Amino acid sequence: MDKIIVYVDDADHAQQLLAPLAAKEPASQRHWVLVACAPRMTHRVSKWVSHSARESWRNKWADKLFAQIIPGAGLQPSQVTTVLAKIPLAELTEQLQSQTQQACGRPAQVLDARKPRMGTEAQIGVNSSAERPSPPSSWPGVLGSLLTGCSTLWALALD
């Protein structure tokens, strides 16, 4: 049985990526390990919310995410294991890979199905050895600054 480790943080985005993969082969040949990557909270949250309340919120958030993804992507609940990421993803990937090595004798595929952040290109790829895309261009920021400076000079010239 092939294992696939999938990192998710948005149900709609993950369903779009997982549905074609789930329909590709029979469900009995694959086991999915869905890893929920909860949104980061600012360091100032600790002033107002206890650690147990934050952990409770993360668990509820992950349960809601899994409840949307599993049926929406056409995955069989018996073929899915859910995990909430509480440690850095590199360490978690090593742990999951070692468990897979012991159980199956070969490493699992890794799929990053997290929603890309604004201003960055999609970093979705199968296997952790995939090349990283180049960083986004800084031209939009430079162009915006240049236009703002020109409009300021123009406003001063008209006065």
N, CA, C and O of each residue as an XYZ file, in Angstrom:
636
protein
N       0.843     -1.171      0.000
C       0.000      0.000      0.000
C       0.891      1.237      0.000
O       1.830      1.332      0.790
N       0.597      2.177     -0.882
C       1.345      3.427     -0.962
C       0.806      4.422      0.055
O      -0.405      4.552      0.235
N       1.719      5.119      0.716
C       1.311      6.173      1.645
C       1.655      7.512      1.020
O       2.702      7.678      0.394
N       0.753      8.460      1.204
C       0.967      9.818      0.718
C       0.739     10.758      1.881
O      -0.326     10.752      2.498
N       1.752     11.574      2.180
C       1.657     12.576      3.237
C       1.251     13.883      2.563
O       1.928     14.347      1.646
N       0.153     14.473      3.015
C      -0.372     15.691      2.394
C      -0.490     16.778      3.451
O      -1.154     16.591      4.470
N       0.164     17.927      3.204
C       0.062     19.079      4.100
C      -1.063     19.970      3.603
O      -1.072     20.369      2.439
N      -2.020     20.289      4.483
C      -3.194     21.075      4.100
C      -3.419     22.216      5.088
O      -3.079     22.113      6.267
N      -3.998     23.307      4.584
C      -4.393     24.409      5.455
C      -5.684     25.074      4.984
O      -6.230     25.930      5.680
N      -6.172     24.688      3.813
C      -7.399     25.259      3.268
C      -8.182     24.145      2.579
O      -7.638     23.445      1.725
N      -9.436     23.979      2.936
C     -10.229     22.864      2.432
C     -10.474     22.949      0.929
O     -10.293     21.960      0.219
N     -10.878     24.106      0.438
C     -11.193     24.239     -0.995
C      -9.968     23.969     -1.861
O     -10.046     23.235     -2.846
N      -8.856     24.556     -1.495
C      -7.622     24.380     -2.270
C      -7.174     22.914     -2.251
O      -6.772     22.371     -3.280
N      -7.244     22.287     -1.092
C      -6.820     20.890     -0.972
C      -7.741     19.964     -1.759
O      -7.273     19.007     -2.375
N      -9.030     20.236     -1.746
C      -9.965     19.389     -2.486
C      -9.680     19.435     -3.979
O      -9.757     18.410     -4.656
N      -9.349     20.619     -4.501
C      -9.037     20.745     -5.922
C      -7.822     19.914     -6.304
O      -7.764     19.370     -7.406
N      -6.854     19.811     -5.405
C      -5.646     19.044     -5.701
C      -5.807     17.552     -5.437
O      -5.253     16.729     -6.166
N      -6.562     17.199     -4.400
C      -6.668     15.803     -4.000
C      -7.709     15.013     -4.792
O      -7.537     13.810     -4.992
N      -8.772     15.651     -5.241
C      -9.842     14.931     -5.939
C      -9.325     14.192     -7.178
O      -9.657     13.019     -7.351
N      -8.527     14.824     -8.046
C      -8.021     14.068     -9.199
C      -7.090     12.922     -8.793
O      -7.099     11.866     -9.426
N      -6.296     13.119     -7.755
C      -5.391     12.062     -7.300
C      -6.157     10.898     -6.682
O      -5.792      9.739     -6.875
N      -7.217     11.204     -5.939
C      -8.017     10.158     -5.300
C      -8.782      9.339     -6.336
O      -8.988      8.140     -6.151
N      -9.200      9.978     -7.417
C      -9.958      9.277     -8.458
C      -9.038      8.492     -9.395
O      -9.499      7.623    -10.136
N      -7.751      8.794     -9.362
C      -6.794      8.192    -10.287
C      -6.634      6.683    -10.090
O      -6.642      5.930    -11.064
N      -6.490      6.241     -8.856
C      -6.280      4.828     -8.558
C      -7.304      4.366     -7.522
O      -7.893      5.190     -6.821
N      -7.515      3.073     -7.425
C      -8.449      2.576     -6.402
C      -8.004      2.974     -4.999
O      -6.811      3.021     -4.701
N      -8.981      3.259     -4.147
C      -8.694      3.729     -2.787
C      -7.975      2.672     -1.957
O      -7.263      3.010     -1.011
N      -8.149      1.413     -2.294
C      -7.523      0.356     -1.497
C      -6.004      0.311     -1.675
O      -5.313     -0.331     -0.885
N      -5.481      0.979     -2.693
C      -4.047      0.955     -2.951
C      -3.300      2.112     -2.306
O      -2.070      2.155     -2.353
N      -4.017      3.043     -1.707
C      -3.370      4.217     -1.126
C      -3.855      4.464      0.290
O      -5.002      4.180      0.636
N      -2.949      5.001      1.100
C      -3.313      5.457      2.438
C      -2.851      6.912      2.544
O      -1.686      7.223      2.296
N      -3.757      7.777      2.906
C      -3.485      9.208      2.970
C      -3.206      9.616      4.412
O      -3.934      9.231      5.327
N      -2.155     10.391      4.606
C      -1.852     10.981      5.910
C      -2.036     12.485      5.728
O      -1.174     13.159      5.165
N      -3.169     13.007      6.211
C      -3.458     14.433      6.087
C      -2.891     15.156      7.303
O      -3.215     14.823      8.443
N      -2.046     16.144      7.051
C      -1.412     16.915      8.118
C      -1.964     18.337      8.059
O      -1.749     19.052      7.080
N      -2.672     18.742      9.107
C      -3.249     20.087      9.171
C      -2.182     21.062      9.664
O      -1.549     20.840     10.696
N      -1.997     22.129      8.920
C      -1.051     23.190      9.284
C      -1.885     24.407      9.684
O      -2.307     25.185      8.829
N      -2.116     24.564     10.974
C      -2.975     25.636     11.474
C      -2.329     26.995     11.243
O      -1.102     27.100     11.224
N      -3.139     28.040     11.067
C      -2.587     29.383     10.906
C      -1.777     29.789     12.132
O      -2.089     29.402     13.258
N      -0.746     30.564     11.893
C       0.091     31.020     12.998
C      -0.627     32.109     13.774
O      -1.351     32.926     13.205
N      -0.416     32.107     15.065
C      -0.960     33.156     15.926
C       0.184     34.077     16.324
O       1.325     33.639     16.474
N      -0.127     35.330     16.490
C       0.917     36.270     16.877
C       1.393     35.989     18.292
O       0.690     35.354     19.079
N       2.583     36.461     18.609
C       3.119     36.224     19.952
C       2.359     37.007     21.013
O       2.476     36.714     22.203
N       1.592     37.989     20.598
C       0.824     38.784     21.557
C      -0.447     38.082     22.023
O      -1.070     38.502     22.999
N      -0.830     37.019     21.330
C      -2.035     36.288     21.703
C      -1.898     35.716     23.108
O      -2.891     35.583     23.822
N      -0.677     35.379     23.509
C      -0.485     34.765     24.828
C      -0.911     35.679     25.966
O      -1.152     35.204     27.076
N      -1.008     36.976     25.717
C      -1.504     37.900     26.738
C      -2.969     37.642     27.057
O      -3.405     37.798     28.197
N      -3.717     37.249     26.044
C      -5.166     37.204     26.186
C      -5.734     35.791     26.218
O      -6.841     35.585     26.716
N      -4.998     34.817     25.698
C      -5.525     33.467     25.576
C      -4.546     32.482     26.199
O      -3.340     32.566     25.968
N      -5.060     31.558     26.980
C      -4.193     30.560     27.624
C      -3.698     29.538     26.595
O      -4.256     29.403     25.506
N      -2.652     28.837     26.970
C      -2.083     27.827     26.085
C      -3.108     26.733     25.779
O      -3.224     26.293     24.635
N      -3.841     26.300     26.783
C      -4.835     25.248     26.563
C      -5.962     25.724     25.639
O      -6.490     24.938     24.852
N      -6.329     26.998     25.732
C      -7.359     27.535     24.839
C      -6.863     27.592     23.395
O      -7.620     27.320     22.464
N      -5.581     27.949     23.209
C      -5.001     27.955     21.860
C      -4.971     26.547     21.284
O      -5.320     26.343     20.121
N      -4.555     25.568     22.094
C      -4.505     24.182     21.627
C      -5.904     23.667     21.312
O      -6.090     22.942     20.335
N      -6.874     24.029     22.118
C      -8.252     23.632     21.874
C      -8.747     24.213     20.551
O      -9.394     23.521     19.766
N      -8.437     25.496     20.308
C      -8.839     26.132     19.053
C      -8.180     25.435     17.868
O      -8.843     25.191     16.860
N      -6.882     25.105     17.964
C      -6.178     24.424     16.878
C      -6.805     23.056     16.591
O      -6.960     22.679     15.430
N      -7.168     22.313     17.643
C      -7.783     21.003     17.454
C      -9.143     21.117     16.783
O      -9.457     20.335     15.885
N      -9.953     22.082     17.208
C     -11.270     22.285     16.588
C     -11.119     22.715     15.131
O     -11.868     22.267     14.263
N     -10.143     23.588     14.871
C      -9.887     24.049     13.509
C      -9.499     22.870     12.618
O      -9.993     22.747     11.498
N      -8.619     22.009     13.113
C      -8.174     20.852     12.329
C      -9.322     19.872     12.089
O      -9.465     19.352     10.982
N     -10.139     19.616     13.105
C     -11.272     18.703     12.937
C     -12.249     19.219     11.876
O     -12.762     18.447     11.066
N     -12.495     20.509     11.891
C     -13.386     21.119     10.899
C     -12.779     21.010      9.496
O     -13.487     20.722      8.530
N     -11.475     21.240      9.389
C     -10.788     21.146      8.099
C     -10.857     19.719      7.551
O     -11.174     19.518      6.378
N     -10.565     18.739      8.389
C     -10.610     17.339      7.953
C     -12.025     16.929      7.562
O     -12.206     16.181      6.601
N     -13.029     17.409      8.293
C     -14.423     17.083      7.985
C     -14.838     17.618      6.619
O     -15.720     17.048      5.977
N     -14.224     18.692      6.172
C     -14.524     19.248      4.857
C     -13.732     18.551      3.754
O     -14.266     18.286      2.678
N     -12.460     18.253      4.019
C     -11.588     17.719      2.975
C     -11.907     16.269      2.625
O     -12.002     15.929      1.446
N     -12.074     15.414      3.623
C     -12.196     13.971      3.369
C     -13.361     13.638      2.441
O     -13.136     12.974      1.429
N     -14.596     14.063      2.729
C     -15.665     13.731      1.784
C     -15.589     14.558      0.498
O     -15.946     14.071     -0.575
N     -15.129     15.798      0.602
C     -15.068     16.679     -0.568
C     -14.071     16.226     -1.615
O     -14.279     16.470     -2.803
N     -12.990     15.572     -1.206
C     -11.974     15.103     -2.150
C     -12.239     13.667     -2.588
O     -11.511     13.134     -3.425
N     -13.266     13.038     -2.037
C     -13.597     11.672     -2.420
C     -12.707     10.633     -1.765
O     -12.518      9.549     -2.317
N     -12.158     10.942     -0.602
C     -11.310      9.994      0.115
C     -12.161      9.107      1.012
O     -13.186      9.548      1.531
N     -11.748      7.879      1.192
C     -12.433      6.963      2.093
C     -11.918      7.202      3.508
O     -10.706      7.154      3.716
N     -12.779      7.457      4.488
C     -12.317      7.712      5.855
C     -11.451      6.591      6.428
O     -10.582      6.849      7.260
N     -11.676      5.360      5.996
C     -10.866      4.247      6.502
C      -9.446      4.266      5.933
O      -8.558      3.605      6.470
N      -9.227      5.009      4.863
C      -7.916      5.078      4.235
C      -7.182      6.374      4.561
O      -6.211      6.726      3.891
N      -7.646      7.089      5.596
C      -7.076      8.389      5.935
C      -6.651      8.404      7.402
O      -7.385      7.949      8.279
N      -5.463      8.931      7.653
C      -4.996      9.208      9.004
C      -4.824     10.718      9.101
O      -4.247     11.332      8.203
N      -5.314     11.322     10.173
C      -5.210     12.767     10.340
C      -4.198     13.097     11.427
O      -4.112     12.425     12.455
N      -3.432     14.156     11.166
C      -2.397     14.607     12.093
C      -2.459     16.127     12.154
O      -2.663     16.785     11.134
N      -2.284     16.680     13.340
C      -2.184     18.124     13.509
C      -0.723     18.462     13.740
O      -0.111     17.962     14.684
N      -0.161     19.305     12.887
C       1.253     19.674     12.983
C       1.471     20.557     14.209
O       0.916     21.651     14.303
N       2.288     20.071     15.149
C       2.612     20.834     16.344
C       4.104     21.123     16.426
O       4.554     21.863     17.301
N       4.867     20.539     15.514
C       6.307     20.755     15.443
C       6.632     21.220     14.031
O       5.775     21.114     13.153
N       7.832     21.731     13.776
C       8.176     22.160     12.413
C       7.968     21.028     11.398
O       8.171     19.854     11.707
N       7.559     21.406     10.183
C       7.197     20.413      9.178
C       8.365     19.521      8.779
O       8.155     18.357      8.436
N       9.577     20.032      8.815
C      10.735     19.207      8.462
C      10.878     18.045      9.450
O      11.102     16.903      9.047
N      10.748     18.343     10.734
C      10.841     17.291     11.749
C       9.663     16.318     11.647
O       9.837     15.106     11.768
N       8.475     16.857     11.426
C       7.291     16.012     11.314
C       7.399     15.085     10.102
O       7.019     13.916     10.173
N       7.916     15.607      8.998
C       8.093     14.790      7.799
C       9.063     13.645      8.070
O       8.818     12.513      7.651
N      10.163     13.930      8.769
C      11.123     12.875      9.105
C      10.468     11.798      9.973
O      10.681     10.606      9.750
N       9.677     12.215     10.957
C       8.998     11.246     11.819
C       8.033     10.375     11.017
O       8.027      9.152     11.160
N       7.222     11.008     10.175
C       6.249     10.260      9.388
C       6.943      9.330      8.390
O       6.495      8.207      8.164
N       8.039      9.808      7.797
C       8.780      8.974      6.849
C       9.387      7.759      7.542
O       9.375      6.659      6.989
N       9.922      7.951      8.754
C      10.513      6.815      9.466
C       9.436      5.790      9.843
O       9.685      4.586      9.785
N       8.249      6.257     10.226
C       7.146      5.343     10.522
C       6.743      4.570      9.277
O       6.465      3.373      9.344
N       6.713      5.264      8.132
C       6.347      4.619      6.870
C       7.408      3.609      6.465
O       7.083      2.521      5.990
N       8.680      3.965      6.652
C       9.770      3.044      6.325
C       9.642      1.755      7.116
O       9.821      0.666      6.571
N       9.331      1.875      8.405
C       9.197      0.698      9.255
C       7.995     -0.158      8.846
O       8.063     -1.387      8.865
N       6.896      0.504      8.477
C       5.673     -0.227      8.151
C       5.682     -0.799      6.733
O       5.297     -1.950      6.523
N       6.119      0.001      5.765
C       6.017     -0.408      4.360
C       7.354     -0.777      3.726
O       7.386     -1.486      2.720
N       8.437     -0.311      4.293
C       9.741     -0.598      3.710
C      10.171      0.398      2.656
O      11.261      0.261      2.100
N       9.357      1.394      2.361
C       9.737      2.430      1.382
C       9.166      3.772      1.845
O       8.176      3.807      2.576
N       9.784      4.869      1.422
C       9.308      6.176      1.885
C       7.975      6.560      1.245
O       7.623      6.091      0.162
N       7.261      7.411      1.935
C       5.975      7.903      1.439
C       6.204      9.100      0.519
O       7.215      9.794      0.617
N       5.246      9.323     -0.372
C       5.266     10.531     -1.193
C       4.805     11.690     -0.320
O       4.001     11.505      0.593
N       5.317     12.886     -0.604
C       4.933     14.074      0.145
C       4.323     15.072     -0.830
O       4.910     15.385     -1.866
N       3.134     15.569     -0.483
C       2.428     16.532     -1.319
C       2.108     17.754     -0.477
O       1.480     17.641      0.575
N       2.537     18.918     -0.934
C       2.242     20.166     -0.238
C       1.008     20.774     -0.884
O       1.103     21.396     -1.943
N      -0.149     20.600     -0.254
C      -1.407     21.119     -0.786
C      -1.872     22.334      0.004
O      -3.065     22.634      0.053
N      -0.912     23.038      0.630
C      -1.285     24.254      1.346
C      -1.557     25.365      0.338
O      -0.957     25.409     -0.735
N      -2.463     26.250      0.700
C      -2.825     27.363     -0.169
C      -1.652     28.328     -0.235
O      -1.119     28.718      0.803
N      -1.234     28.724     -1.451
C      -0.121     29.667     -1.552
C      -0.505     31.016     -0.965
O      -1.649     31.456     -1.080
N       0.453     31.656     -0.343
C       0.206     32.980      0.220
C       0.189     34.008     -0.905
O       0.724     33.778     -1.990
N      -0.435     35.139     -0.623
C      -0.510     36.212     -1.611
C       0.892     36.675     -1.967
O       1.741     36.842     -1.092
N       1.131     36.882     -3.263
C       2.414     37.400     -3.706
C       3.470     36.341     -3.930
O       4.589     36.675     -4.319
N       3.158     35.075     -3.700
C       4.114     34.015     -3.969
C       3.528     33.054     -4.974
O       2.310     32.941     -5.109
N       4.396     32.368     -5.674
C       3.946     31.382     -6.633
C       3.565     30.110     -5.887
O       3.963     29.906     -4.740
N       2.804     29.273     -6.538
C       2.407     28.008     -5.926
C       3.639     27.143     -5.710
O       4.490     27.026     -6.591
N       3.726     26.540     -4.532
C       4.848     25.669     -4.221
C       4.341     24.253     -4.018
O       4.664     23.598     -3.027
N       3.546     23.793     -4.963
C       2.940     22.489     -4.841
C       3.755     21.510     -5.664
O       3.994     21.730     -6.852
N       4.174     20.444     -5.037
C       4.948     19.443     -5.756
C       4.888     18.112     -5.037
O       4.694     18.047     -3.824
N       5.055     17.069     -5.797
C       5.086     15.740     -5.209
C       6.530     15.444     -4.846
O       7.447     15.772     -5.599
N       6.727     14.824     -3.690
C       8.031     14.479     -3.134
C       8.742     15.714     -2.617
O       8.622     16.803     -3.177
N       9.466     15.527     -1.564
C      10.149     16.641     -0.926
C      11.381     17.078     -1.697
O      11.953     18.122     -1.385
N      11.811     16.310     -2.700
C      13.007     16.665     -3.454
C      12.691     17.585     -4.626
O      13.581     17.909     -5.412
N      11.440     18.008     -4.755
C      11.065     18.897     -5.855
C      11.771     20.237     -5.718
O      12.037     20.707     -4.612
N      12.067     20.843     -6.860
C      12.754     22.133     -6.845
C      11.842     23.216     -6.302
O      10.631     23.202     -6.525
N      12.437     24.145     -5.594
C      11.679     25.281     -5.077
C      11.604     26.344     -6.166
O      12.594     26.572     -6.862
N      10.455     27.000     -6.332
C      10.374     28.080     -7.309
C      11.200     29.274     -6.851
O      11.468     29.450     -5.663
N      11.594     30.085     -7.820
C      12.388     31.261     -7.487
C      11.530     32.258     -6.720
O      10.308     32.257     -6.866
N      12.152     33.111     -5.903
C      11.372     34.074     -5.127
C      10.660     35.053     -6.048
O      11.125     35.299     -7.161
N       9.541     35.616     -5.604
C       8.794     36.535     -6.442
C       9.599     37.801     -6.719
O      10.478     38.184     -5.946
N       9.280     38.431     -7.826
C       9.984     39.640     -8.244
C       9.654     40.814     -7.327
O       8.557     40.889     -6.775
N      10.605     41.725     -7.170
C      10.370     42.908     -6.351
C       9.918     44.095     -7.194
O       9.749     45.195     -6.666
N       9.717     43.887     -8.514
C       9.320     44.992     -9.385
C       7.991     45.639     -9.003
O       7.893     46.863     -9.081
N       6.970     44.899     -8.597
C       5.728     45.595     -8.225
C       5.934     46.606     -7.102
O       5.337     47.682     -7.142
N       6.748     46.300     -6.117
C       7.018     47.235     -5.022
C       7.817     48.445     -5.489
O       7.547     49.574     -5.080
N       8.805     48.200     -6.351
C       9.638     49.293     -6.869
C       8.795     50.207     -7.743
O       8.887     51.430     -7.637
N       7.970     49.615     -8.611
C       7.132     50.418     -9.497
C       6.138     51.261     -8.705
O       5.903     52.421     -9.045
N       5.554     50.691     -7.653
C       4.614     51.443     -6.818
C       5.290     52.606     -6.128
O       4.713     53.690     -6.039
N       6.507     52.404     -5.634
C       7.248     53.475     -4.978
C       7.611     54.566     -5.973
O       7.536     55.754     -5.660
N       7.999     54.162     -7.160
C       8.370     55.134     -8.189
C       7.165     55.988     -8.580
O       7.286     57.206     -8.708
N       6.010     55.362     -8.770
C       4.804     56.113     -9.141
C       4.355     57.033     -8.009
O       3.891     58.143     -8.268
N       4.484     56.600     -6.783
C       4.124     57.446     -5.647
C       5.039     58.652     -5.574
O       4.576     59.764     -5.322
N       6.331     58.450     -5.791
C       7.286     59.558     -5.775
C       7.015     60.556     -6.885
O       7.082     61.766     -6.665
N       6.709     60.058     -8.077
C       6.412     60.950     -9.210
C       5.145     61.758     -8.954
O       5.084     62.948     -9.261
N       4.127     61.096     -8.385
C       2.888     61.834     -8.131
C       3.094     62.884     -7.041
O       2.458     63.937     -7.081
N       3.962     62.621     -6.076
C       4.270     63.599     -5.037
C       4.980     64.798     -5.645
O       4.646     65.940     -5.327
N       5.947     64.557     -6.507
C       6.660     65.649     -7.169
C       5.706     66.463     -8.042
O       5.790     67.691     -8.075
N       4.808     65.789     -8.743
C       3.851     66.484     -9.607
C       2.930     67.376     -8.761
O       2.629     68.503     -9.152
N       2.484     66.870     -7.601
C       1.618     67.657     -6.723
C       2.364     68.881     -6.196
O       1.779     69.960     -6.098
N       3.641     68.734     -5.857
C       4.445     69.870     -5.386
C       4.674     70.880     -6.502
O       4.697     72.084     -6.247
N       4.841     70.416     -7.716
C       5.083     71.320     -8.849
C       3.834     72.147     -9.142
O       3.954     73.299     -9.558
N       2.655     71.598     -8.939
C       1.424     72.319     -9.230
C       1.133     73.390     -8.195
O       0.414     74.343     -8.493
N       1.666     73.264     -6.993
C       1.410     74.255     -5.947
C       2.157     75.514     -6.144
O       2.035     76.436     -5.337
